[in-house]
Amino acid sequence: MNIHYPFDWTPRWFTQQFSSWVIRAACQLGFCSTINELVHILETYSRGGESGQIVISFALIPIINVYVACVNLIYLLPQPNPLIFKDFEAYKSIYSTTRITNLTGVVSEIDWMNTIGYR
């Protein structure tokens, strides 16, 4: 009959409730972005140079019922913090893990995530 009770009292229900409160608090502190902000950044970036690339992936985390977007910024020249990505740094919700690597390193990371089922 698909009757939903407001309190399931299961570990999954507690996980969803707790994560929902954490996400709301993070958004109130400015650590969340909307799809409109992401589209605006991408429009600005599309007028940039030819050496940069963006890989975007979207995912649903079913245990907490949240959609997330992952923006991977790739710059083809070995230059730390290229100016082309400065618009991304203005948002607190986009975290930087920049490093200098080669394309083989990026491919091995993506391949590792595919192998264990993260992508």
N, C-alpha and C positions, 0 to 999 in steps of 0.2 A: 504494500500500500504506500510505501515511500513516505512514511510519517517521520518528520524531523522534530526531535525534541530539543528545546533550547539548551539543555545541559546534557552532554553525552557522558561526562565524567570518565573519559578515556584519556590515556596519555596523548593521543593525537589531538584531542580537543584542547587540552591544556597547552600543548605546543603551539597550536594555532592561535589561541587567545594571547599567550605571552608574546609571540612574535608580532602579532597585530599591534599590541601596545608599544613594543619596541620600535616598530616601523612608524607608527604615528608620532612618537616622541622624536625620532630622527627627522621626520619631515617637518615638524614644528621648529626644529633647530636649523633647518635649511639644508639638510643632507639628502634631500630627494629632488628629483627633476621630473618635469612633465614631458610628455612626448612633444609638446609645442616648443619647449626649450631645446630639446635635442634636434628637432627639425631646423630651428633657427641657426643653431651652431653649424649644422651640416650645410645649410645654404651659404653661410659665410665662408665655410671651408671650401666649397666647390669653386669659389673664385680664387683659390690659392694656387700654389705652384704644382709642378708635375712630379716632384720627388716624394710627395707624401701620399699615403694611402690610409683608408679607414676600413676596418673590418668590423661589421656590426652583427651581433647575434642577440636574439631575443629568446627568453626561456620562461617557463612557468615552473615555479617551485611548489609542487602540489601539497607537500606537508604543511606549508604555511599559507598556501593559496595566494601567492604573490607573483606578479610578472616582473622580470628584471631585463635590463638591456645592458649588454657589454659592448663597450666601444674600444676597439684596439687601434691605436694610432701607430702607424708604421712610417718611418722616414727612411728613404733609401740611402741617404748619405750618412757617414759616421759622425754625426754632430749632436751633442747633448742639448736637449731643450730647444728644438728649432722654433723659430718665430712663427712658422705657419700654424702651429698648434696653440698659440697664445690665447685664442678665444675659449679653448677648452679649460684652461687653467682658471678662468673666472668663476667657475661653478664649483662649490664645495662638494657636490655629489659625484664629481668625476675625480678619481684618485689617480695619482701618478705613480707608476712603477717603471719609469723610463730606465733604459739601459742600452748600451750599444751591443748589438749582436748581429749575426748574419741571418740570411733567409733560412739557412739550414736549421738554425736554432729555433726559429719561429715554427717551421714545419714540424720539427720534432716535438715541440710543446703541443701543437694541435693534434698530432698523431697520437701522442700519449693520452690526451683527453678522449679521443675517439676510441682507443683501445679499451679503456676502462668504462666507457659508456657515459661520459659526461657531456658529449655532444651528439 
